[in-house]
Amino acid sequence: MFRLTAFAPSVIKRLGQRFVVVSLLLWLVPVSTVYSATGMDTGMDMEAAASYEKLSREQLLEILSRSSEAAPADLYSKDLTGLDLSGVNFKGANLTASLMNRANLSEANLSHCNLTVSFAEGANLSHANLQGAMMFSMQLKGANLRGTDLSGARFIGDLRGANLQGANMTKMDGAVDTKNQSMGLMRASIVSANLQGADLSGADFSKADFSFSSLTGVNLTGANLFNADLSGADFSAANLNRANLREAKILDTDFTGADLTDADFTGAELRGVKGLDKARTGNAKGLPD
């Protein structure tokens, strides 16, 4: 299995600003390979292998009480695993390389926080505010982001199996990272996720992977899905008016009842597509006759 590998915070600090590049490179390498190269036991839990400082809810609130949006708290490499942090205002804190797996962050204010290389797998972020957050190489597998505000956020990472029902993802930047292509394709993975009723209007998810996800009733007006993988996804009753689907991979995808008016499918790979005869396709480009 390929995924981002947790790097010890002490190692990241020594690498300085280059830690993001290194961590992204490791995303392309099997975990066992990295552990073997570093002499770590592959049976060791990744969280235990890294020297994260564990904080209690009370300790975190004390740190945040001394911070402000003008002088945000530095929560670099802190372990917040499993904590109840519902409703907490993080005031734009630096949460780089932090652990928040299984934490309750419902209705928390994480707007404009730096969540680069952080882990929030299985976390509850329902109705949280992540507006404008930096979520580069963030791991959110199985997380609950129902009704969450992700508008304007920058995201590249793992949202496999996540619940994004009714989420506000307007103008979200989930486009492929064009600066690190020599290391391999870095993109948003939103596989087998639930995005029913979410708003992605004006969002950029070029080359993202939405395969086997449910996007029924989603608003993708003017969204950029250039070269995205939409295989097996369900777009029934979705609004893709003026969406860019050029060169997208569209295999066994369902567009029943979707609005494809003025959408651009030029160069897209279309095989086994369902529901086009029941979709609105006025002025759409690149669709089969």
Secondary structure, DSSP 4 states (H G I P E B T S, - for coil): -B-PPP--HHHHHHHGGGHHHHHHHHHTSBHHHHHHHHT--TTS-HHHHS-PEE--HHHHHHHHHT--SSS--B-TTEE-TT-B-TT-B-TT-B-TT-B-TT-B-TT-B-TT-B-TT-B-TT-B-TT-B-TT-EEEEEE-TT-B-TT-B-TT-EEEEE-TT-B-TT-B-TT-B----GGGGGG-----B-TT-B-TT-B-TT-B-TT-B-TT-B-TT-B-TT-B-TT-B-TT-B-TT-B-TT-B-TT-EEES-B-TT-B-TT-B-TT-EEES-B-GGGSB-TT-BS---
